[in-house]
């Protein structure tokens, strides 16, 4: 999980962080029928960012993940660039 309470934003929290964030109970109730969870949402967001930016340091800073985890996301998103790296 992220330490940012505004993982999900709306038109109010996007411009004014004094509004309360979307709580885990609200999220769970709203998305329970879809099977979507907060960890799944976070993983999907990291994956999408890895497709856009092939810089592991960017992922590490943005999401607070370890270097090894960032490299796994980059390798999955850009296999053609990492296939030639020595193992």
N, C-alpha and C positions, 0 to 999 in steps of 0.2 A: 504494500500500500504506500501511497505517497503521503508526505506530511502536509501537502497543500490541501486545505479544507475545501477548496473550490475546484476539485477535480472535474466536476460537471458544472458548467456555467449556464446561465440564462441571460436574458437581456439586462437584468438588474445587477447580477453579480459580476458581469463582464466589465462594468464601468464603476461599480461601487462595492468594494469588498466588505462594507459594513453590513450588507444583507447576509442573512444566514445561509450557509452552504446547503447543498442537497445532502441530507443525512442518509446513512446506510439503510435505515428502515424504509425511508421514502423510495430509495433506489430499488431495494429488494422487492418491495410491493409492486412497484411500477413494472419492473423487468422480469419478475418471477415467471410469467407465462412464456417468455422467450428463452429462458435458460441462461441468460447473460448474467455474469457475475462481475464484481469489481476487479478481481485479478485478471479475468479474461479481457475486460475492457482495457486495462492497463497494458497487457501484453500486446493487444492489437494496436494500441496507440504507439508503442515502441516499435513494433514491426513496420507500421506505416511510415514512421519517421526515418527508419533505417532505409527504406526504399527511396525516400526523398534526398537524404543526406548520407553519403557513404563515409562519414567521419565518426569513428567510435568514441572519440573524445567528446564530441557533441552529444551523443547519446548518454555518456557517463555524466556530463554536467546537467543535462536537461532532466534526466530521470533518476539520477543518483544510483546508478547501477555500477557493478564492478567491471573492470576492463575485460575479463574473460567473457562475461555475459554480453557486453557490448559487441565484442568480436563475433560471438555466435549469431547475434542479430544481423550484423553486417555481412557475415559469410552466407547466411540464409537469403538475404536480400540481394546480394551481388555475387553469386557463385562464380561468375566468369572472371571477376577481379581477384578472388582469393584462391582459385584453383591452382594457381602457379606458385603459391607461397610454399616454402619448404616446411615439412612437417617434423 
